[in-house]
Amino acid sequence: MNITEAAEEVLVNQLDIARQCIEERDRRIWELQKRVELLEGMLNRLAAQRSGVPAPQPQPDYKGAPRRWAVR
């Protein structure tokens, strides 16, 4: 391996690291945009309500909770 090949390899590695950083940044921006949209929707629903009582929210799934008794 000569100096030219080593320099090219270093540059390729630097470009790969830069690409990964940009992809990570773009993913974080996308996640933040989705959170902002969710919060805006929640604020709009809250502002539209006159009574001040929050709308019912869907219940979380409790799958994975083991049954500890047997039916006889």
C-alpha positions as CSV (number, residue, x, y, z in Angstrom):
1,M,0.0,0.0,0.0
2,N,1.5,3.3,-1.0
3,I,0.7,6.8,0.3
4,T,-1.9,7.5,-2.3
5,E,-4.0,4.4,-1.4
6,A,-3.7,5.2,2.3
7,A,-4.8,8.7,1.7
8,E,-7.8,7.5,-0.3
9,E,-8.7,5.1,2.3
10,V,-8.6,7.8,5.0
11,L,-10.8,10.0,2.9
12,V,-13.3,7.2,2.2
13,N,-13.5,6.6,5.9
14,Q,-14.0,10.3,6.7
15,L,-16.8,10.5,4.1
16,D,-18.5,7.5,5.6
17,I,-18.4,9.0,9.1
18,A,-19.7,12.3,7.7
19,R,-22.6,10.4,5.9
20,Q,-23.5,8.6,9.1
21,C,-23.5,11.8,11.1
22,I,-25.8,13.4,8.5
23,E,-28.2,10.4,8.5
24,E,-28.3,10.5,12.3
25,R,-29.0,14.2,12.2
26,D,-31.7,13.8,9.6
27,R,-33.4,11.0,11.6
28,R,-33.4,13.2,14.8
29,I,-34.9,16.1,12.8
30,W,-37.6,13.8,11.5
31,E,-38.4,12.5,15.0
32,L,-38.5,16.1,16.4
33,Q,-40.9,17.1,13.5
34,K,-43.2,14.2,14.4
35,R,-43.2,15.2,18.0
36,V,-44.0,18.8,17.1
37,E,-46.9,17.7,14.9
38,L,-48.2,15.6,17.8
39,L,-47.9,18.4,20.3
40,E,-49.5,20.9,17.8
41,G,-52.4,18.5,17.4
42,M,-52.8,18.1,21.1
43,L,-52.7,21.9,21.6
44,N,-55.3,22.4,18.9
45,R,-57.6,19.8,20.4
46,L,-57.3,21.4,23.8
47,A,-57.9,24.9,22.4
48,A,-61.0,23.7,20.5
49,Q,-62.5,22.2,23.7
50,R,-64.7,24.6,25.6
51,S,-65.2,22.5,28.7
52,G,-61.6,22.1,29.7
53,V,-61.9,18.3,30.1
54,P,-59.4,16.4,28.0
55,A,-60.6,14.0,25.3
56,P,-60.3,10.3,26.2
57,Q,-57.0,8.8,25.2
58,P,-56.5,5.2,23.9
59,Q,-55.5,2.8,26.6
60,P,-52.1,1.2,26.3
61,D,-51.8,-2.5,25.5
62,Y,-50.7,-4.5,28.4
63,K,-49.5,-7.5,26.4
64,G,-46.8,-9.5,27.9
65,A,-48.2,-9.5,31.4
66,P,-48.1,-13.2,32.4
67,R,-51.2,-14.9,33.9
68,R,-50.4,-16.2,37.3
69,W,-53.5,-18.3,37.9
70,A,-55.2,-21.2,36.2
71,V,-58.9,-21.6,35.4
72,R,-60.4,-24.7,36.9
